[in-house]
Amino acid sequence: MAAFFATSSPPSLLSFSHSHHHNQSLLLQSWKVGAFRLRWLTPFSSNTLMHWKRRRNLIYAASQGAEEAFKKTVEVDRLIDALRDANPNELQKLVVENVLAFNEGFWIRLAARTDTCKSEDDKKDYEELAISVMSIVDCLVHKTKEKIESSTDVLKEILKPVVDEVEEVRWPPRDPEALVLMEKEISQREQEGQLDEGFLSEVNAQLRQAKEDGDKPGLEAMLQKVLQLYASRVLSKRSYAKKGEEVLKAEQFLEAIIKAPEEEWNKLLINAMTVGKGDISPDEFYAVIKKRIERTLIRTEGGSYQQRVLTEYLKGIQSRAEEIVQVLQGKP
């Protein structure tokens, strides 16, 4: 290690001079060389050498610690990116495979990435990802010693409140409270990540069979209701009704329709649109529906049951609005 330091001096400007008239343990002299100054330092004692060795070890340890922290952050970021890009089935598989990775460091990093998002859409994506991962992890914990239910079992549990003891299918159910219980069951199952592609495939298969049989209108209506409640639940997670401090009325109204039971759509549409008693024009309402469908297509896997169910629900709202407009305008 050199016994002197120079500030910004090229080698050719450095000059050293030794004097035998001074004790080497003292600071010898300051020399001016052009615009630069060279200071001679005292020779290292054994204590000084030990101090510098300790300091070097501490710097090395700190450097290694920073490097390890950086590597861990990179690993967590890779996992977050994989989870964010995964479809529902892949997400569940990734969570299961990396269940031990969801420690405090993971959630702190995910929160940091959420806070630094530049767009509201990206921020909502991360917030939804956090909820989904937490739900799957929670479900894994609760299901560790239990048999994981099949899609058919899940559907049976959802329909249980509206099917009587002899499994007679009646729609609408005699007890209005049964619908409330069914909605709660769907909400809980969706939160636990059980309403995946397998479940939606099962509901669609049962619905197709009921339509083909033609003698079970109650079952058909019941299964349609399951899909409607599912779509309402998923689409309601994301709001576009605010742009900064501005409230977008058409978006806000669409979100109210999405959350509302189908039986209330007519009344809501008449009260909100300009053809009835409101101040939202049909074209304005159709535009926000179109935009929501586009967003849904972007954020769901192409050709998936989820994409189909969500877009059909939105298209159903638009069809109902068009019917109301035609009736109120006196068109056949």
Number of C-alpha atoms within 10 A of each C-alpha: 3 6 10 12 12 14 9 8 15 9 8 6 12 15 11 9 8 10 9 6 7 11 10 13 11 11 13 17 14 11 15 12 12 9 7 14 16 19 17 18 17 14 15 12 10 9 9 11 12 12 12 13 12 12 12 12 12 12 12 12 12 12 12 12 12 12 12 12 12 12 12 14 15 12 14 19 16 12 17 19 11 14 22 15 12 16 17 19 12 13 20 21 15 16 20 14 10 10 14 9 14 15 9 9 13 18 15 11 15 18 15 11 15 19 11 10 14 9 9 14 14 14 17 16 16 21 15 15 18 18 15 21 22 18 20 21 20 14 17 18 11 11 12 9 8 9 7 14 11 13 19 14 12 19 21 12 14 21 23 16 19 24 18 13 8 6 9 11 18 16 14 13 16 11 10 10 12 17 18 13 16 20 20 14 19 24 17 15 20 17 20 19 21 23 21 17 16 15 19 22 16 16 19 17 11 16 18 14 13 18 14 10 11 10 10 15 15 16 20 20 17 22 20 15 17 19 20 20 23 23 22 20 18 16 19 14 10 14 14 16 16 12 9 7 6 8 12 13 16 23 21 16 19 23 20 14 20 22 17 14 13 15 8 10 18 15 11 18 26 17 15 19 22 14 19 18 12 13 13 18 16 19 10 13 20 19 15 18 21 15 12 19 19 12 13 18 17 11 13 17 15 11 9 13 18 25 18 17 17 23 22 16 20 21 16 14 20 19 13 15 21 15 14 21 20 13 12 12 11 8 8 6
